[in-house]
Amino acid sequence: MKRLRKIVEKIVESLLTLSGITTTVIILFMVIFLFKEASGLFRTPIIEKGYSLCLHLDNPVNTLSSIQIKQIFNHDIENWEQVGGSSEEIVLFRIDDIFSIYSDEELGEEYEFLPEKLGEEISKTPGIIAFLPTEYLPENRENIKVLPEEKMNLAHFLGGDKWMPGSTPAPQFGFLPLILGTLWVSIFAILIALPLGLGVAIYLSELAGDRMRKVLKPTIELLAGIPSVVYGFFGLVVLVPLIQKLFNLPVGETAFVGSLILAIMALPTIITVAEDAMRNTPRAMKEASLALGANHWQTIYKVVIPYSISGISAAVVLGIGRAVGETMAVLMVTGNAAVIPHSLFEPIRTIPATIAAELGESPVGGAHYQALFMLGCILFLITLLISVTAEMISKNQQQKNVL
């Protein structure tokens, strides 16, 4: 019997070890895959794949940034002098324009004369900028300059203020509006949820009677199990019209509604974890504090909260993680507008909402696909930073308590 028990224990130990190793390998594989897919973004040209920009040879401009290209094709920049060239009007030219100039007979049955005709148009138009498929670039380039293929870099991504993956000819993957939208909503959600959550946790652990605790605790824990899409529907149907009417706004889908929904969603986690940590404070410590003359509130502030600071930090981290990583509810109530926010009462878009909304429509391996994976990497690093910071704060606080 003893031998059989040892064999069973050995098997269970081996299974647990294998489970731990497998979980670690899977997590590492996921992280490596995430960063591998994202790294391809910086090997992607700023111009759409398979296309090139051509100028007249006499044009002194040799490089254009993705922002300048976008502004040129949006007619925000209309003279070459604005991008370091000579004072000459910019003439936009796309591949479709050639068909309004030449007939099908002149271009050939299989468009074999198309590169030659394109070369002629570029050669006789000094201020031209032609956006052409690379396969149709003119073979004779005596009076033609093809701009060098620049790659997207980290500065383009982190410093850009436009998220327009469908922009032609240079897609815009500006990270700034998305990170600001994420932080804007998350910070205000935590500012709302944290004091309320800690207040309720203190009430449940130290002030509420047994009957009240038996009613409130399961109710709060039940809220944590509600799907996020239900919170989103509640926000969309109830809070959005209410906030729009209350503040006389053009639209109700704003960062403020997103913060309220995230605060409601984070409350159960913060309350449950913090309350469990406070209730684990030894009774002897509370009684010793009261015996020394401290009142109930002083005992809570000086004994219970410092002793349970580790659990409270865990509650804060889980609450912030819920706020930062939430997708569906935020997607439904914040307006989903990728613009830099200037107030809480404007539509915004968060990183998780952007990934959820756009990943299904981005071609695998393309620049848009890789940019979304890069957003995932940054979201991963933000969450990791929050966890490490909270752990360091908790350890420092524990060391102070010991001293």
Protein Blocks (a to p, Z undefined) as FASTA:
>chain_A
ZZmmmmmmmmmmmmmmmmmmmmmmmmmmmmmmmmmmmmmmmmccfbdghiacdddfklmb
fbdcfklmmmmmnomaccfklnopacdddddddfklmmmmpcfklnojnlpmmmmmmmmm
mmmmmkbccdddfklgcfblmlbccdddddddfklmmmpcbdcfkbcfbdcddfklmmmm
mmmmmmmmmmmmmmmmmmmmmmmmmmpcfklmmmmmmmmmmmmmpcfklmmmmmmmmmmm
mmmmmnopabfbdfklmmmmmmmmmmmmmmmmmmmmmmmpcfklmmmmmmnopafklmmm
mmmmmmmmmmmmmmmmmmmmmmmmpmklmmmmnoppacddfbfkbccddfklmmmmmmmm
pcehiaklmmmmmmmmmmmmmmmmmmmmmmmmmmmmmmmmmZZ
